[in-house]
Amino acid sequence: MDFSSKFLENAVNEVSRLPGIGKRTALRLVLHLLKQPKEHTKYLTEALTQLRNEVKSCKRCHNISDTILCDICSNSNRNEEIVCVVEDIRDVMAIENTGQYRGLYHVLGGKISPIEGVGPQNLNIESLVEKVKNKEVKELIFALSSTMEGDTTNFYIYKQIEKYDVTTSTIARGIAVGDELEYADEITLGRSIINRIPFANSLKS
């Protein structure tokens, strides 16, 4: 791809680093920004800079937050004894959109994947085990995507906490095997949360 401007080429190269965006899409986005009033680009730049400098990780659940505790963890109307274990922020948003869940979350920050070099030590598993060990939690709901990596992660956590007095369940398989949680429709996902089953039962299927 030949560029008439080095500045244009640099911008396209940076935008194309984003997931799912190739050079042609990046070029279209950059040219769109060039056509907009300069203040629009300024607002975008300021929003991204503020995101990088100000966003925090909730000290309780590892969700993305503007404050030390996210809005969900600081909500006194949530059931603190039930914790839904998810991969990332997108899964929290997907489950919240169902309006069917009133407990808290624990964001792992990924799934165990030896192929990608992601082990248990790279995820927020230790702090989850501590919650269980300290009897802060009565039920853990495993809500990771029904992929091999998701199932491996669920099983690893289950083995870490099985000696403690905590109920473990997993979302019902209204979610197709191999599907990512964030792409499930809200009705199916909501029913999967409500109709969750004991995790030990899922090991037999």
N, C-alpha and C positions, 0 to 999 in steps of 0.2 A: 504494500500500500504506500503510494507516494504522497507526501504531504508538501503543501506549499509553504508551510510555516513550522518551524521547530517548536514554537509554543503550542500549536495545535497538536503536533505529534506527541509532545510530552503529556499533554492533558489526556489524549486518547489512550496512551499507554497506561497511565495511572488508573483511569476509569475501567479499562479492560481487565485490571487485576481483580475486580469485584467478581464474586461467584456468579456464574451463569451469564456473564456479559462478554461477548467476543469483541473483536476490533471493530466490526461494522456497526454493532449496536452502540459501542462506546463513541464512535464517530458521530452517530446520529444524536446521541445525548449531548455531546460537547457542542455540536453545531446548534442544537436547540438552545443551549445556555448562551451561546454567542448572540442569538437573536433576541434574547430577553433583555429588559432594562438592567443596567449594571447593578442596581440595588438588589435584584432578585438573586444574582450570583453571590452578592455580599451576604444576604440572609442565609443562603445555603452554607457558605463558608463558615459563618459565625455559628450556625447550628451544629455543624460537624466538629468545630473546634471546642465548643462548649460540651458536646457529647464526650469527647476524648478527655477533657480536663476535669469535668464535674461529675460524671456518672460514677456510681459506687456499686459495690456488691453488698447486698444485704448480709449483715453479719450472722443472721439466724438461718436463712434459707438459701443464700447465694444467688438470689434473684437480682436482676438489674434494678437499681433504685437511685433516687435523687438524695436519699437520706440514709442514715446508718441502718435503720429498719425500714423495709419496704411497706407499702400501704397495706398489703395483705397481712403481714406479720404483726403490724401495729393495730390491726382492727380487732377490737375486743369482742366482736360478734362472731369471730371465727372459732371453730373447734380446734383447740391447740393439741388435743390428744390424738388427732388423726393427721397423718402426714402422707402426702402424695409424692412419690419419688419420680422425677421426670429428668429428661436429658438436658433441656435448655429452656430459655425464656419463651421460645415459640410454643412449647408445649403448655407452659403455664397459661399463656394467652388463649390457646385453643380450648383448654379445659374451663377457664373462667368464662369464656363466651357461651358455654353450655348453660350456665346458671344453675347447675345441678350439684355443685360441690362447695362445701362451706368449711373445709378443714384448711390446713396449711400445706406448704410445699417444701420440697428439698430438691434443689437443682444440682445435678451431678456435674454438669459442664461437659458431657459427652458420654460415650459408651466404651466399654473395654473392647479394644480391637488390636490384637497383636500385630496384624498386618500393617496397620497404620502407626504402630509404635505407641499405642495408648494402653497403659496398664492401670491397675487399681490406684497406684500411687499418684497418677495424673488427674484423678477425679476427686470430687468432694465426698468420698465414701467414709473416711475416718470420722468426720464431724457427724455424719449420720449415725454411725455406730455408737458414738458418744451419747447422742440423744436417747438412743434405745437403752444403753447401759445405765444412764442416769434416770431412767423411768419417766422421761418427759413425754414419751409416746406410747399409746395403747394399741394403735393400728398403723401399719405401713401399707400403703397401696402402691404396688409397682405399676407404673404407667409408662413404661418405656416402649418404643416401637417394637412390633412383633417380628424382629429380624434376628438372625443368629447372634449378632453383637448385643442386641437388647436382652435376649434370653440369657446369654452368658453373664451379662452384668447383673440381671435379676438374681440368678443362681448364686453368684459370688457373694452378693450382699446377704442373701438368705442364709448362706453357710456362716457368715460372720455374726449373725444375730440370733440363730436358731436356739442358742442356749439361754436366751433371755425371755422374759415373760412379755411377749409382744405378739399380737395377731398380725399375720401377713396375708395380704390378698393381692389379686391382680385383676386388672380390668377385664371384663368379659370379652371374648373374641368376636365382638361385632366388628372389630377392626380386622381387615384381611391380613393374613400372614404375609409379611414382607413390606407392609405399608408403613409409612412414616406417620406418626401421630398427628402432626400439624396439618396434614392434608385430609383428615377424616372430617366428614360433615358433623355439624354440631349435635344433631339429634342422635346419630349413631354413637358419637363419643359420650354424650350425656348418659345414654342408656348403658353404655359399657361401664361407666363409673358407678351408676346405681346398682347394676347387676353384677358387681365384682364378685369373684370367687376366691376361696382360700388358695394361697399360692401353692401349697403342697399338692393340691388337686391338679394343678396345671402341669406338675412334673410327671404325672401318670399318663397324661394324654399324648 
